[in-house]
Amino acid sequence: DEVRELVQLGVPRAATTVIPSGVDSGRFTPDGPAASRTARPRLLSIGRLVERKGVADVIAALPRMGDAELVVVGGPPLGALDADPLVRSLRAAADRAGVADRVRFVGGLSRDEVPAWYRSADIMVTTPWYEPFGLTALEAMACGVPVVASAVGGLRDTVVDGVTGDLVPPRDPTALATTVRELLGDPMRRVAYGAAALDRARMSYSWKRVAAQLGVLYDGVVSA
């Protein structure tokens, strides 16, 4: 997306190089402790708690996702959630949809606490309307978790549709519900997605690989 914008501004395509953000593949791994969970299938949403992240769309789709629960990580600390306007709005939406007992807000967490929540999830769901990159999807992939994501921005690069997860149209709770419900009902496909996601995160997005790409780029610039 950014390269296209630069080209439209007159920058030659040959003068641009795309190097993605990286993920700490030593911190985010399938191995390690997992957050406690119920017997329900767990959907996980992690990220800044702002409207454009699309958590409301996940809540709207939840009634058509069987008995799945949604855990939302992000926003203010746990003790301050009740005072947050967006949290209150999302809780009200969950209540209207009849799924208030299946939506849990954990609040903002430290980086050390986050990997355990990824490992506890059956599916990572990230449905923003706009997303330049989407690091949380990559962190989930590095933990071996399949991802259902909006087909926007950088998520179209990190998530390989039908391989490491599924892409859905943004702001479409119906399509989201159908995709998640089918994936929850297919454990073998989730295992295959998770394995492919882990491999892609390690092979293409590790900090080591990103650093090497930057090194090559800088060497080329200096030589020129």
KOLMAR-11926 format. One line per 8 residues: for each residue x, y, z of N, C-alpha, C. Coordinates in steps of 0.001 Angstrom, whole numbers, plus 500000, padded with zeros to 6 digits. Each point is the difference from the previous one (the first is absolute). Layout:
BEGIN
X,Y,Z,X,Y,Z,X,Y,Z ~ ...
***
This chain:
BEGIN
500828,498803,500000,499172,501197,500000,500871,501260,500000 ~ 501035,500002,500842,500858,501188,500099,500829,500197,498736 ~ 500462,498902,499400,500736,500115,498738,499103,500596,498917 ~ 498769,499535,499946,499068,500529,498996,499786,501496,500196 ~ 499871,500426,501259,499821,501422,500264,501227,500795,499568 ~ 501192,499450,500265,501225,500693,499600,500101,500105,498478 ~ 499652,498927,499305,500030,500020,498536,499036,501058,499462 ~ 498822,500099,500631,499029,501011,499572,500523,501411,500226
500912,500146,500977,500604,501303,500271,501190,500288,499092 ~ 500374,499003,499162,501076,500204,499053,501308,499330,500339 ~ 500048,499216,501073,501228,499290,500353,500143,498777,499096 ~ 501147,499806,499353,500165,498821,499139,499874,498708,500811 ~ 499302,499022,499461,499829,498724,500703,501351,499357,500293 ~ 500958,500155,499105,501312,499389,500191,500765,500627,501164 ~ 499552,501168,500457,500694,500680,501100,499417,499638,501362 ~ 499098,499038,500038,499381,499613,501265,500350,498548,500324
500187,499745,501267,500233,498647,500500,499081,499760,501191 ~ 499323,498879,500021,499084,499676,501094,500666,499000,500940 ~ 500175,500411,501242,500484,499108,501047,498958,500037,501115 ~ 499420,498864,500361,498897,500010,500971,500486,500208,501423 ~ 499076,500320,500877,500305,499951,501421,500287,498557,500383 ~ 500729,499827,501091,500346,498647,500429,499296,499615,501289 ~ 500104,498728,500343,499406,499490,501235,501101,499326,500814 ~ 499926,500139,501304,500971,499376,500895,499662,498516,500118
500643,499190,499165,499697,498568,499961,500587,499244,501184 ~ 500744,500705,500858,500445,499385,501244,498983,500162,501109 ~ 499263,501108,499963,498959,500266,500992,498675,499352,499597 ~ 499643,500139,498733,498710,499492,499527,500214,498624,499364 ~ 499686,498959,500750,500205,498615,499582,498795,499166,500416 ~ 499816,498835,499384,498908,499120,500430,500263,499368,501372 ~ 501254,499947,500398,500380,499354,501252,499988,501000,501145 ~ 499500,499554,501150,499966,500885,501153,498636,499983,500656
499854,500741,501075,498725,500000,500719,498886,500632,499180 ~ 498787,499540,500261,498813,500542,499337,499030,500508,501065 ~ 499288,501049,499679,499006,500535,500926,498893,498970,500215 ~ 499446,499993,501190,498922,499061,500303,498789,500301,499124 ~ 499197,498990,499749,498858,500175,499119,498857,499089,500410 ~ 498839,500292,499454,498823,499178,500226,499959,498899,498945 ~ 498928,499217,500018,499843,498941,499005,499521,500547,498660 ~ 499603,501258,499964,499517,500590,498758,501138,500240,499013
499739,499925,498700,501001,500433,499018,500347,501463,500247 ~ 501276,500326,499925,500428,501364,500327,500464,500765,498776 ~ 499373,501151,499792,500446,500976,499018,500731,501098,500748 ~ 501082,500483,499428,500816,501001,500673,500145,501232,499124 ~ 499815,501164,500621,500265,501278,499337,501009,500743,500856 ~ 501134,500383,499404,501041,500715,500730,500394,501241,499216 ~ 500099,501113,500705,500447,501215,499338,499481,501236,500705 ~ 500358,501142,499456,499480,501253,500555,498486,499994,499904
499362,500456,501063,498540,499964,500038,499452,501310,499454 ~ 499894,500054,498667,499427,501149,499318,498954,499479,499020 ~ 499079,500863,499616,498844,499564,499221,500395,499332,498691 ~ 501030,500535,499316,500356,499477,498685,500552,498582,500041 ~ 500311,499483,501191,500492,498626,500107,498892,498970,499775 ~ 498748,500433,500011,498906,499122,499594,499543,498980,501029 ~ 500282,500203,501276,499547,499049,501017,498476,499918,500026 ~ 499337,501114,499726,498535,499998,499968,499469,499040,498938
500716,499867,498893,499563,499066,498956,500128,498552,500463 ~ 501031,499710,500779,500157,498641,500534,498867,499692,500968 ~ 499664,500958,500850,498904,499806,500945,498674,499801,499259 ~ 499792,500773,498930,498767,499855,499214,499906,498632,499350 ~ 501151,499412,499670,500011,498684,499348,499923,498849,500994 ~ 500322,500271,501259,500132,498933,500996,498742,499134,500168 ~ 498783,500547,499938,498827,499135,500156,499896,498897,498951 ~ 500687,500179,498860,499954,498993,498929,501263,499148,499957
500740,499989,501106,501236,499226,500078,499899,498867,501012 ~ 498826,499436,500131,499822,498899,500938,500188,500470,501429 ~ 500784,499252,500772,500184,500304,501414,501341,500679,500261 ~ 500618,500572,498985,501329,500581,500156,499967,501212,500932 ~ 501125,500218,500683,500173,501189,500824,501017,500919,499335 ~ 499910,501279,500322,500937,500999,499484,500739,500627,501165 ~ 501320,499921,499977,500842,500668,500989,500672,501188,499315 ~ 499821,501174,500584,500541,501234,499433,501135,500489,500902
501215,500028,499449,501178,500471,500731,500408,501343,499418 ~ 500089,501009,500852,500385,501324,499544,499200,501072,500703 ~ 500386,501234,499778,499313,501099,500644,500625,500352,501336 ~ 499240,500653,500878,500543,500381,501310,500210,498776,500881 ~ 500717,500157,501109,500166,498868,500921,498658,499488,500500 ~ 500001,498770,500488,498763,499342,500416,499179,500869,500943 ~ 500656,500642,500959,499277,500788,500985,499350,501253,499447 ~ 500393,500413,498801,499456,501226,499406,499023,499720,498863
499708,498734,499737,499140,499666,498866,498599,500575,500132 ~ 499450,499977,501214,498616,500437,500184,499806,501468,499637 ~ 501062,500784,500048,499885,501431,499703,500268,500314,498535 ~ 500383,499015,499210,500350,500245,498606,498732,500052,499137 ~ 499780,501078,499247,498766,500130,499211,499828,498891,498960 ~ 501083,499614,499325,499870,498971,498969,499690,498645,500630 ~ 500615,499694,501123,499701,498739,500682,498535,499963,500407 ~ 499504,501101,500533,498578,500041,500382,499104,499794,498786
500377,500610,498873,499209,499837,498783,500028,498557,499502 ~ 501172,499378,500040,500126,498620,499537,499250,499040,500923 ~ 500049,500254,501288,499252,499165,500944,498504,500122,499763 ~ 499551,501216,499720,498580,500202,499706,499599,499267,498725 ~ 500878,500030,498991,499721,499282,498755,499925,498495,500248 ~ 500902,499485,500829,499982,498576,500326,498725,499628,500738 ~ 499549,500891,500876,498762,499749,500740,498807,499972,499051 ~ 499955,500941,499074,498892,500030,499035,500005,498769,499113
501188,499499,499676,500108,498819,499136,499783,498703,500762 ~ 499876,500077,501321,499768,498807,500803,501232,499170,500239 ~ 501192,500625,499903,501251,499248,500164,500885,500603,501089 ~ 499410,500780,500903,500793,500664,501027,500786,499008,500844 ~ 499452,498801,500171,500692,498990,500810,501138,499334,499246 ~ 500144,500332,498707,501048,499379,499182,501020,501010,499485 ~ 499975,501205,500552,500967,501033,499630,500740,500437,501256 ~ 501314,499889,499979,500822,500318,501161,501060,501022,499627
500068,501079,500754,501020,501025,499807,501085,499812,501058 ~ 501224,499825,499543,501125,499747,500891,500751,501282,500329 ~ 499908,501009,499136,500729,501245,500191,501388,499942,499395 ~ 500717,501086,500133,501352,500056,499468,500955,499150,500828 ~ 500911,499323,499335,500941,499095,500657,501428,500363,499617 ~ 500946,499518,500784,501408,500176,499660,500381,499048,498879 ~ 501119,500294,499338,500447,499139,498894,500266,498576,500483 ~ 500458,499867,501235,500299,498665,500512,498741,499171,500228
498864,500650,500224,498757,499288,500270,499271,499562,498723 ~ 500282,500672,498908,499204,499798,498787,500154,498612,499370 ~ 501214,499419,499874,500113,498708,499324,499107,498912,500576 ~ 499790,499980,501312,499160,498973,500614,498561,500086,499501 ~ 499545,501211,499710,498634,500144,499488,499889,499517,498561 ~ 501029,500265,499184,499981,499436,498645,499906,498476,500061 ~ 500807,499391,500853,500036,498530,500079,498685,499405,500480 ~ 499191,500797,500663,498733,499484,500519,498883,500029,498966
500257,500614,498842,498933,500244,499027,499898,498894,498960 ~ 498780,499771,499538,499775,499124,498847,500188,500767,498698 ~ 499554,501256,500006,500118,500850,498810,500276,501427,500456 ~ 500945,500648,499342,500205,501430,500162,499120,500723,498984 ~ 499177,500933,500481,499101,500737,499120,500388,501474,500030 ~ 500371,500535,498853,500345,501410,499912,499284,500600,498794 ~ 499050,500883,500251,499116,500473,498922,499960,501522,499914 ~ 501152,500639,499854,499996,501464,499879,499456,500447,498653
499593,501264,499958,499586,500586,498719,501224,500499,499253 ~ 501046,500370,500752,501239,500528,499417,501145,499494,500859 ~ 501043,499492,499375,501131,499458,500764,501257,500050,499146 ~ 500937,500929,500290,501214,500080,499193,500803,498704,499995 ~ 500120,499343,501159,500760,498749,500031,499254,498895,500749 ~ 499750,500181,501288,499289,498988,500770,500939,499033,500693 ~ 500778,500501,500960,501003,499168,500652,499394,498884,500837 ~ 498818,500239,500587,499428,498963,500873,499662,498725,499229
499596,500132,498759,499744,498802,499189,501281,499198,499830 ~ 501101,500703,499798,501290,499334,499828,500462,499340,501301 ~ 499750,500661,501126,500344,499405,501288,499208,498722,500235 ~ 498722,500011,499649,499187,498789,500127,500539,498884,499113 ~ 500371,500339,498770,500555,499006,499084,501274,499392,500568 ~ 500843,500834,500630,501242,499508,500586,499735,499061,501174 ~ 498802,500085,500572,499591,499085,501071,499247,498786,499447 ~ 499923,499887,498679,499341,498850,499388,498490,500069,500028
499450,501215,500014,498545,500183,500076,499470,500457,498642 ~ 498966,499349,499466,499417,500467,498736,499336,501359,500182 ~ 499964,500776,498923,499497,501373,500069,498848,500187,499011 ~ 498930,500606,500479,498948,500502,499117,500095,501519,500047 ~ 500231,500614,498839,500301,501430,499958,499247,500689,498875 ~ 499809,501299,500175,499454,500819,498921,501001,500077,498856 ~ 499489,500002,498789,500854,500104,498822,500325,501466,499741 ~ 500812,500578,500901,500387,501408,499876,501481,500135,500290
500624,501014,499388,501368,500378,500312,500982,498853,500065 ~ 500863,500065,501020,501054,499013,500144,499509,498604,500301 ~ 498764,499869,500499,499459,498671,500297,499878,499148,498742 ~ 499872,500634,498863,499923,499248,498740,501345,499400,499618 ~ 501070,500505,500617,501333,499451,499744,500371,498944,501034 ~ 499756,500292,501272,500430,499073,501048,499149,498741,500036 ~ 498692,500140,499841,499089,498850,500062,499769,499478,498581 ~ 500413,498778,499748,499793,499390,498684,498645,499292,500024
499064,500532,499247,498631,499490,500020,499949,498521,499607 ~ 499384,499198,500852,499881,498578,499720,501245,499202,500316 ~ 501030,500647,500562,501257,499317,500335,500348,500192,501471 ~ 500108,501255,500426,500303,500281,501413,498773,500500,500752 ~ 498913,500172,499280,498765,500497,500593,499030,500377,498907 ~ 499006,500790,500348,498991,500424,499035,499858,501517,500034 ~ 499826,500602,498812,499733,501422,499883,498518,500222,499709 ~ 499432,501020,500637,498580,500314,499827,499855,501470,499658
498893,500392,499382,499800,501423,499716,499884,500780,501315 ~ 500531,501233,500050,499844,500799,501219,498556,500416,500213 ~ 499627,500175,501265,498669,500499,500395,498886,499118,499457 ~ 500213,498691,500036,499010,499044,499498,499828,498877,501026 ~ 499204,500226,501062,499824,498979,501039,499450,498684,499479 ~ 499187,500036,498949,499431,498766,499463,501083,499113,499408 ~ 500854,500580,499164,501100,499228,499414,500956,499530,501084 ~ 500242,500848,500985,500891,499628,501102,499434,498811,500765
498720,500047,500317,499378,498907,500754,500085,498688,499236 ~ 499720,500038,498715,500042,498777,499188,501410,499426,499965 ~ 500986,500855,499799,501396,499545,499902,500477,499400,501319 ~ 499745,500686,501101,500458,499513,501300,499271,498719,500381 ~ 498696,499960,499773,499229,498800,500351,500513,498776,499247 ~ 500290,500171,498714,500509,498879,499210,501381,499567,500470 ~ 500839,500969,500362,501346,499662,500453,499976,499325,501372 ~ 499124,500460,500879,499869,499355,501302,499520,498557,499857
499207,499746,498970,499473,498654,499780,500942,499080,499255 ~ 501197,500483,499693,500972,499220,499222,501351,499992,500720 ~ 500155,499178,501045,501242,499992,500779,501242,499708,499160 ~ 499879,499125,499011,501161,499657,499181,500482,501212,499203 ~ 499069,500790,499511,500395,501195,499245,500656,501020,500928 ~ 499508,500105,501231,500633,500912,500954,501441,499573,500300 ~ 500212,498714,500150,501356,499502,500254,500901,500319,498809 ~ 499494,499768,498787,500793,500273,498796,500297,501488,499877
499007,500843,500232,500214,501449,499954,501046,500408,501031 ~ 499881,499461,501235,500927,500374,501055,501428,499635,499668 ~ 500201,498818,499436,501353,499564,499628,500565,500882,498889 ~ 499173,500311,499009,500452,500857,498900,500261,501421,500488 ~ 499184,500479,500940,500183,501340,500553,501331,500099,500741 ~ 500301,498979,500799,501262,499983,500737,501189,500008,499045 ~ 499931,499179,498972,501089,499935,499030,500183,501334,499284 ~ 498905,500648,499620,500101,501277,499281,500573,501085,500911
499569,500026,501244,500501,501020,500922,501503,499842,500212 ~ 500445,498771,500158,501422,499762,500262,500858,500236,498762 ~ 499501,499594,498848,500806,500064,498794,500041,501404,499386 ~ 498898,500730,500106,499903,501271,499271,500022,501239,500877 ~ 499709,499856,501293,499812,501198,500815,500804,500010,501293 ~ 500975,499120,500150,500820,500040,501209,500852,501258,499997 ~ 500357,500472,501188,500856,501190,500082,501333,499752,499295 ~ 500500,498780,500085,501278,499684,499345,499897,500221,498500
498915,499526,499406,499833,500161,498551,499801,501476,499638 ~ 499194,500700,500778,499753,501411,499719,501290,500804,500118 ~ 500802,499703,501034,501273,500705,500168,500938,499738,498823 ~ 500020,498755,499523,500847,499672,498855,499560,500767,498758 ~ 498684,500112,499792,499502,500746,498853,500388,501473,500093 ~ 499903,500564,501197,500394,501393,500183,501495,500179,499742 ~ 500798,499036,500454,501437,500069,499774,500347,500024,498524 ~ 499345,499134,499241,500226,499963,498550,499602,501329,499361
498876,500545,500448,499530,501269,499442,500995,501128,500283 ~ 500441,500085,501250,500957,501053,500348,501306,499841,499227 ~ 500479,498761,499858,501215,499775,499232,499832,500498,498565 ~ 498827,499744,499432,499754,500448,498638,499964,501507,499879 ~ 499400,500655,500990,499926,501465,499977,501389,500599,500126 ~ 500814,499443,500926,501365,500506,500197,500835,499806,498742 ~ 499870,498811,499382,500760,499722,498795,499621,500942,498858 ~ 498741,500375,499958,499537,500891,498930,500482,501430,500197
***
